[in-house]
Amino acid sequence: MAKYSIEVADYDASRGVVVLTEEGGDIVVRLGSDGVKIEANPAGLRDLARWCLALADPDAPAGAHIHMNPGQYLLTGDSESLTLGRSDPLRAQ
């Protein structure tokens, strides 16, 4: 089994969820008849993992979230917006 290691900054209440991203990462989110599809190149997948791990930090509060919009936070211009959030406990919407 391969092991991967990535660095994630600790949660900082004064700044919120912060992630240092890799150069060249691209992520695209598409909505289709079969649901949501997230595609990314390897750097984009690692960055998505960083965002998720940053939200999973024990000091990150329930409700912490990041809005990812096309042309920002690695989403390509033809992507749909995406919000990643933390909920403790997970609640039905």
N, C-alpha and C positions, 0 to 999 in steps of 0.2 A: 504494500500500500504506500502510495506517495504521500509525503508530508509537505505542506505548504506553510509558509510563515509570512504574515503581513503585519505591519505596524498600524496601530489605531490609537489616536490620541485619547486621553482620559476625558470624560465628560467635564465640562466647565460651566457651572451654572451662570456665570456672567456672560458667556458667549454662546451657550447652547451646544448643539451637536456640530462638531467641526471635523472635517476629514481632509487630509492632504491627498489629492488625487494624482494618479500617474499621468504622464504625458501620453497623448495618443489614444486615450480611452474613449470609446463611443458606445452609446446605449440607445436603442430605439424601442419604444413601446407602441404597440399597435392593438387596436380593438377590432375584433372580428366576430363572425357569427359563432365561432367556437370558444370565445372568451378573450382574455388578455394574453398577448404574447410579448415577452421581453427578450430581445436579442442583443448581444453585445460581443465585441471583440475581447480577446483575453484581458487586456488592460481594463476595459470597461467592466468585465465580470469581477475582477479583483476590486475595483472601486465600488461596485454595488455591494460586495461583501463587506468592505470597510464601512459603508453607510449603515448596513444592518448591524454589524458588530458595535459601532459607535452607539446606536440606539439601544443595544443590549447591555451597555455598561451598567453596572449595579447602581451608579449614582444618577443615571438618566431617569427623570421622573416619568410616570405614566402621562401620556399626552405629548411627550417630546416627539417631534416630527420634522421632516424635511420635505419641502415642495420642490420637485424637479420639473422644470419647464423646458420646452423645446429651445435649443440654442443656449441652454444654461445647465450647469451640473452634468455635463457629459451627454445630455440628450441631444440627438441630432435634430435638425430643423424640421424634419418630416415626422417627428415622434408626437405621440399624445403626451399630455402631462401625467406625472406620477407623484403620488404622495406616499412616503414611507413613514410609518408611525409606530409608536410603542403604546400598548394598552395592557395594563395590569389590573385585574385579569382581562383576558380577551373577552370582549363583549359583543353580543350579536348586534348587527346594524339594522 
